[in-house]
Amino acid sequence: MKVCEVMTRRVVAATPKASCQEIAKKMLSGYFSGMPVVDEEQRIVGIVSEFDLIKAMQGQGEAGICNATTEEVMSKNPIYIEEDATIEAAIDMMMQHHFVRLPVVSEGKLVGILSRSDILRAFVSDSFVTILEGDITNHE
């Protein structure tokens, strides 16, 4: 199975000049704990995580993220995976680096993101049903 078959194609990415305060708000929505940072050509230039934002606050408190941009706090030289790589290669990479997600690229441009839940969803069938007023709906 290939990464492109299970990855999430809708990706929220930050720009290098994005305010860290805006990134923090996006992460506090509950849907993100990190995101790729892309340049104007959609090439990945970094990853920004909750941990990066907390590091920016160290010794500076709120001012650490209020005055900083993404490029100042992001992890540079990001690790990513090609969309035609195998899921097994992605799992190996995630395990080796302790990642919860991997940006996915094609021809150097961001095209998706692969999370642990994307991988699990591809291999696990649902054993639950919902019963509402006598109608049964399978969860798939």
N, C-alpha and C positions, 0 to 999 in steps of 0.2 A: 504494500500500500504506500502511496506517495503522500508527501506533506500537503500538496495542493488539493488532495481529495478530502482532507479533514480540517484544514485551517479555516480560520475566520477571515473572510475577505474584507469585511468592513472594519477598518482600523482607524482609531483616533491617534494622531501623532502630533507632537508639539513641534514648533519651530524653534530655532536656536535663540531667537529674540523674545520668545514668550516670557511673560512675567512668572516667576516662581509662585507668586500668590495665586495666579489664575490656574496654574498646574495643580497646586494644592487643593483648590476648590473642586477641580475636576476629579481628583483622586478621592476627595471626601464624598463624592456622589455614591461611592460604594461599588462602582463598576471597574475601578482601576486601582492598581497598586504600583503601576509603572507604565511607561509608554515609550515608544521609539521617538527619536528626534530626527527630523528630516530637513534637508536643505530644499531650495526652490526646485530642484530637479527630482525630488522624491528619493534621494539617496540617503541612507541612514548615516547620521554623523554622531549619534550617541543614544543613550538610554537614560531616562530620568525615572527614578523610583522614589517611593516614600522615604526610603533610607537616605537618598541623596538630599532630599529636602530637609530632613532632620539634621543631617550633617551640616547643612548650611546655617541652621539655627544655633549650632553649638557655639556657645560663648557670645552670641549676638541676639539670641531670642528671636522675637518676631521680625526685627529689622533684617535678620539674615535671609528671610525669604521675601520680605517686602521690597527690598532694593535689588535683588538678584535676578538675573535672567537664566533661562534654561541652560544656555551654553556655559555659564559659569559654574553650575553645580552638577551637570550631567556626567555620567560615566562615558568616557571617550573610548574609541576603538571597540565599538560594539561587536558582539558575536551574533551572527545570524545564520540562517539556513536557506539554501536554495529550494525553490518550490518543487523541484523534481527529485529532491532527496527522499530517501525512504523514512518511514515512521521510525524504524529501528535506529537509524542514524540520529534522528531528532531526540529519541529517548536517551541514547548514549550521551549526546551533547548536554541534555538537560540534567542528567545524573552527574556527569563529570563536573559541571559548573554550578550545580544546585540552583538551576533556573526554574521559574514557574511558567515562563513564556519565552518564546523565541520569535523575533521578527523574521518574516519570510520575504525573500527577494527573488526577483526575476530580472535578469540583465542589469543587476545592480540597483534596481528600484524596488521600493517597498510595495508588496502586493498583498500582504496578509500578516496574520499573527497566529502562532500555534501555541495553545495553552495546554496545560495538563488535562483540563476537562475536555478539550477537543479530542485529545487522544483517547481518553476513557470512553467518551461518547461513541467513538468509532468502533470500539471493541466490545462494548457491553450492551446487552439487550435488556430492555426494561421488563421487570417482572410485576409491575404494578398496573392497576386499572383504576379508573374513577367511575363510581356508580352515582348517577344523579337521576332521581325519579325513575329508577328502573332501567335506564339506559347505561350501557357499559361502554366506556371509551378506553381503548388501549393507549398506553403512553409509549410513543415511539419517537 
